[in-house]
Each structure stands twice: as C-alpha cells, then as structure tokens.
Amino acid sequence: MNARQKRGGNSIDHSLGTLRQLKPMPPTLAHAAADLQAAYDELRRQEATQDIARRSLGAHGKSLAITRRNLREKHLLPIVRRGKVLLKGWPGIREELRLPRVRASDAEWVAAARRIAKAMRPHKKVFLNAQFSPDFLQGLERAARELHATSRSENAQATQRALSTRAVAEGLRHCRDLVAAIDSLAVAADVDPRWLALWRKAKRIPKRVGRPPRKKTAPLT
C-alpha cells in the first residue's frame, strides 16, 4: 500500500471503532456496518497478499540479476571474446557472435545464447584445443534455460503483485462507498449528534504529513 492508501485504511479502522460505540444501532446502520466490516476484512487480506507479493518480487529480482550476470559473464563473454580471436577471418563470425546491449530484455539474452550455442557447435573442436571445458556449450545452454525459467517466474510474480495492488485500490473504494452510505443512514436515523460528530472525525482521511518547514536563521553580523 502507498502512504495515501494506508491513511485511507486507518480511517476505515477508526470508522468501525466509532460505529461500535453507537448503541442501540438502528437496523439499517447495523446492516451497513456489517457490510463495512466484511469489506474491511477482505481489504486486510488483500493488503497481506500485496505485501507478500512485493517482498517475493524483490527477492526474485535479485535472483534474476544473478542469473543474467551468470549467463553473460561466465558463459557468453568468454565464448564470444575468445571466439572472435580463435575464428578470426571466418566468414560472418562477428555477426554470429554478436551480443545484445547490456540492458536488453531477458528474452533477447536467452535468444542470443541459443543462437551462439548453435553457431559455435561446428567449431567446438577449436575451443577444446584452446582448453575450454568439453561441456562449455552445454553449460551455455543450461544457463540460458535457467534465465528463461527465472524470467518467466518473475513475470508471474509481477502479475500477482499487480492484481493484488488493483484489488487493494478497489477494496478501499468499496469501503469508502460504504462509509458514505453509513453517513447518510446515520443522518436519516437522527442519531445522537455527539456520536455523529465523532463519526465524521473518525471517517475523515488524514492529510499527508510533510516535513516541517525549516526555521530561517538570522544572518551572522
């Protein structure tokens, strides 16, 4: 939740606390209050889901960065840079060994790894003579598969976070609609004016609290 949503959620909590103080409660208000409690409970569940998704996405992002770096630095760069020397003069070798820009998408890096593995397979013996590991191409393909799988998993995590974020926003709107309805029902039911004053204070979303202004100091003379 962002800061404004948190303030909105707190106002719902305060509103429910104030509602419980109204005794006896008119039937129309009691029904609407039960709806508000149910909506607030669902909102809290969505908040928890959003928080879990946010933390999971952050951890997953670190894992993705490591996987990308592993593919690029431990597999692709050694093959590409050494290959340009070992296969110098071979027609089209520089085109076959081209790499995406550093900030290219995961899909572009996976595609490049697969393309290079396929292009270097006929030249494998040249790399083996240069003391590359016998399974260097398999290692490259394995790293590409790992990046592909990690990237797909991150996309799923991002989708889950987006869905929960939307659900929180919609849940807050629904709660505020119920609060507005309760306000009108309370006026129509002629509830105690003292309680109504407390209610209207509780339901108000607090303004954002900013930094206090700096005090100006008098110039030294």
Number of C-alpha atoms within 10 A of each C-alpha: 17 8 9 13 14 14 17 21 23 17 20 25 17 17 22 20 13 18 20 12 12 16 9 9 16 14 10 12 19 16 12 16 21 12 14 23 17 12 19 20 13 16 21 15 14 21 21 15 18 22 16 15 21 20 13 15 21 15 12 19 16 10 16 21 14 13 19 23 15 17 23 21 11 14 20 24 14 12 22 19 13 14 19 16 10 16 16 12 10 9 9 10 17 16 9 17 21 14 19 13 9 10 8 10 13 19 14 14 23 22 16 19 26 17 15 21 23 14 14 20 11 9 13 17 13 14 20 13 11 12 9 15 12 13 11 16 23 12 16 23 21 16 22 28 16 18 25 19 12 20 22 14 15 19 13 13 20 18 14 18 21 15 15 23 21 14 18 24 15 13 21 22 13 16 21 19 13 19 23 13 14 21 17 12 16 20 12 9 14 10 16 12 11 8 15 18 10 14 23 13 15 20 21 16 17 13 9 9 6 6 6 6 6 6 6 6 6 6 5 4 3
